[in-house]
Amino acid sequence: MPNSLTQIEDFRSLVVNNTPMFDTRAPIEFTQGAFPHTQSLPLMSDQERKLVGTCYKHKGQEKAIELGHELVQGEDKQAKVTAWLEFIQKNPNGALYCFRGGLRSQITQQWIYEESGIDYPRLKGGYKALRRYLIDETDRIMDQVTPIIIGGQTGCGKTLLLDHIQQIIDLEGLANHRGSAFGNTTTTQPTQIAFENEMAIKLIKQQGCSHLVFEDEGANIGTIHIPDCVKNKTSQADLILLDATINERIQVSMDAYVINMYQNFLTQDQANGFDSFAKYWLTSLEKIQKRLGLERYKVMKSQVESALTSYQNRKTFDGFLPIIESLLVDYYDPMYNYQIQKKLDRVVFKGSSSEILDYLHGLSIS
């Protein structure tokens, strides 16, 4: 075995190239936050990690290492090494890491080398060092870049517009949430840490752009908090407003929150897709009950139930059209009008989707 196995220090190349990695930390650590393109292949289970950690605290490193080898041996050890080698075979240019780039990743490297002769690199400093790098890069890049914010009324098609722009940081996409009471998707949101890690990587990949486009957001997107360095910079940036007619907004909202949402639930679970879709609508409506007021909420709840029944009987979503229009005009627009009054001094352009794209191209934003 070589005196020292390979360590990776060039974190920028690692993330820009979407380097596949496997995480040797315990499952609970991985669940709390990991990096994109990463697979959990732990050296120890959650319980084993806890036992070794307790031993380390009371008896020191040597005894903790001994206990670790006792806990992971025989068939269990071989199964882990086999899983690691399968990952390496599929991802020969990847890497591995533990929390600090210490014992767990070193032992993993050693066992891989002993079994196969492969010197598979580990991250120097491990998860903690890469996480620190991503946080620092987020601060640095946001300090240097000029954000441009896209705003507009609910349903005006901001997300559709952003799909035509390359120099963007799609916060809602990264948060897996559309940023409103009806913003849940059919899958769960990432953890705060996972969101921040992926956002940092997107920023690093856009490094060199003088301008970056963001959608106008609040402090939170669902359960995700926008980091202060991003929120502080974007809340003072130039604002572009996307114009759309009420009919256009109704159609965009119908597509996003009714038709496509139903299809997504159906794709996820054919048997229970409709029930999940119905629950999504009734739960989302309940979230805004206080703002609607009890009587208005009861009326709208009845309309939603009727629209759901109509779909079951006639396979049409037309019953949602008046609901969508009422939500846009009577609920979202008053809130938007109140908020936009505070931002009028930041508005630099207002227009249709094509007009905004032309304006951005004039700023050399692709």
Secondary structure as GFF3:
##gff-version 3
##sequence-region A 1 366
A	DSSP	beta_strand	7	8	.	.	.	ID=ss1
A	DSSP	alpha_helix	11	16	.	.	.	ID=ss2
A	DSSP	beta_strand	21	23	.	.	.	ID=ss3
A	DSSP	alpha_helix	27	32	.	.	.	ID=ss4
A	DSSP	beta_strand	38	40	.	.	.	ID=ss5
A	DSSP	alpha_helix	46	59	.	.	.	ID=ss6
A	DSSP	alpha_helix	61	71	.	.	.	ID=ss7
A	DSSP	alpha_helix	74	90	.	.	.	ID=ss8
A	DSSP	beta_strand	95	97	.	.	.	ID=ss9
A	DSSP	alpha_helix	103	116	.	.	.	ID=ss10
A	DSSP	beta_strand	122	123	.	.	.	ID=ss11
A	DSSP	alpha_helix	126	144	.	.	.	ID=ss12
A	DSSP	beta_strand	146	151	.	.	.	ID=ss13
A	DSSP	alpha_helix	158	162	.	.	.	ID=ss14
A	DSSP	alpha_helix	171	175	.	.	.	ID=ss15
A	DSSP	alpha_helix	192	205	.	.	.	ID=ss16
A	DSSP	beta_strand	211	215	.	.	.	ID=ss17
A	DSSP	beta_strand	220	221	.	.	.	ID=ss18
A	DSSP	beta_strand	224	225	.	.	.	ID=ss19
A	DSSP	alpha_helix	228	234	.	.	.	ID=ss20
A	DSSP	beta_strand	238	242	.	.	.	ID=ss21
A	DSSP	alpha_helix	246	254	.	.	.	ID=ss22
A	DSSP	pi_helix	255	259	.	.	.	ID=ss23
A	DSSP	alpha_helix	260	268	.	.	.	ID=ss24
A	DSSP	alpha_helix	273	287	.	.	.	ID=ss25
A	DSSP	alpha_helix	289	292	.	.	.	ID=ss26
A	DSSP	alpha_helix	294	314	.	.	.	ID=ss27
A	DSSP	three_ten_helix	318	320	.	.	.	ID=ss28
A	DSSP	alpha_helix	321	326	.	.	.	ID=ss29
A	DSSP	pi_helix	327	332	.	.	.	ID=ss30
A	DSSP	alpha_helix	333	341	.	.	.	ID=ss31
A	DSSP	three_ten_helix	344	346	.	.	.	ID=ss32
A	DSSP	beta_strand	347	351	.	.	.	ID=ss33
A	DSSP	alpha_helix	353	362	.	.	.	ID=ss34
###
